[in-house]
Amino acid sequence: MKHKFHDRCSNNQAEQMAIVTAPQAIETIKINNNIPRTIIIHTDSEITLKSVKNTKNRKHLIEEIRKKTIAMEKENWNIEYTWINALVGRYGNELA
């Protein structure tokens, strides 16, 4: 998936949008709904992960991440978010 962001979009907003869209992409894959399924989303954005955990943070994209997580959990998905260190040669991270 590719997205074009406004020139004023911050790095954090782009990273948060990637987290919002990852589950949407996975939902298009036909997988048996009757079994538990797990999505592990790796991000180098510590700020985003801390913001999602901070219930006082009501920014739009953070709320969208929470809503998407809850909606998918209701569909028998388990979503895990993990932090990875940036700039250490991980192919997918370097590509992004």
N, C-alpha and C positions, 0 to 999 in steps of 0.2 A: 504494500500500500504506500502511496505517496501523497503528501499533502503540501500545499503551498501556503505558507503563513504570511501574514502582513509583516511589512518591514519593521514594525514596532513590537512585534512579538518577542517576548523574552525567551531566553534559553529554558528557564523553568516552565514557562507555558508550553513550549514545544515538547519538553520531556513529559509533562502531565498529559498532553494530548495523545502522546504515544501510548501512555498507560491506559487512557480511556479507550483508544481504538483497538488495542491488542485483543481484549476479549470479544469485541465485535467481529474481528476477523476469524477468531476461533469458532464463534457461533455458526459460521457458514459451513463448517465441516460437519458432515453427518456422522454423529457418534451416538451409540445407543443411550437413550435417555434414562434407562432403568438402572444403570450402574453409576456409582460415584466416579466423577472425573476430576482431575486436578490440573490446574493451570499454574505454572510458576512464572511469574513475571520478574525478570531481572532488570534492575535499574541502577545507574550510578548516581541517581539523584536522591541524596540523603534528605534534602530539604522537602522533597515531595513525600517521602515515606513518613517523615516526622509530621508533616502537615496533615496527612490522612489520619494519623493517630490522634492528632490534636482536635478534639471535638469543638473547640472554640473557633477553629479556622473554617470559615464559611465561604471561601472563595469558590467561584463557579466551577472551575475544573476539578478542584478537590472534592466538591459535592458530587460531581459527575462520576468520579472514581468510586466514591462510596456507594452511590445509587447502583452503578453497574455491578459492583461486587455483591451487593445484597440481592439484586435481581438474578444474577447467575447462581448464587447459593441456593435460591429458591428452586432453581432448575437442576439441582443435584450436582452443581459444580463446587469444587473447593478451590479458592484462589489464594495463592501464596505470593507475597511480595518479598523479594530478597534484594539486598544491596550488594553491588559488586564494585570493586575498586576501578576507577576509570584509568585509562591510559596505561594499561599494563599488558597490552598485546592481545586481548580477547577479540577474536575475529568479528563477532557480531557487534560488539560495542564499538570497535574501531570503525566498522562499516557504517554504523548509524551516525 
